[in-house]
Amino acid sequence: LLAADTLLAKNAEIGRAARELIRKRLDSGACFDIKSLEVRGEDIIALGAVGSKVGDIISELLRLVAYGVLKNEKRIILAKAEEILGKIHE
């Protein structure tokens, strides 16, 4: 929203459009941070990840959900986490 406010200061029409888009995404429950992700570190550890790999996997999952590649549903995210973890162990 701060970036949209900056745009608003430079170009009112673009700034308002950006702000509205961001508001809609936030109101729809879009996932932009780890707290809103439907999995936790414990879930990733339960799959067999250890150490810094847990954070790496969570970060990648958040990126995929935030960009709309994955739905923010635990079952879907865990399946992707297993896939990522499998590639790490190869």
Buried (B, 14 or more C-beta within 10 A) or exposed (E): EEEBEEBBEEEEEEBEBBBEEBEEBEEEEBBEEBEBBBBBEEBBBEBEBEEEBBEBBBEEBBEBBBEEEBEBEEEBBBEBBBEBBEEEEE
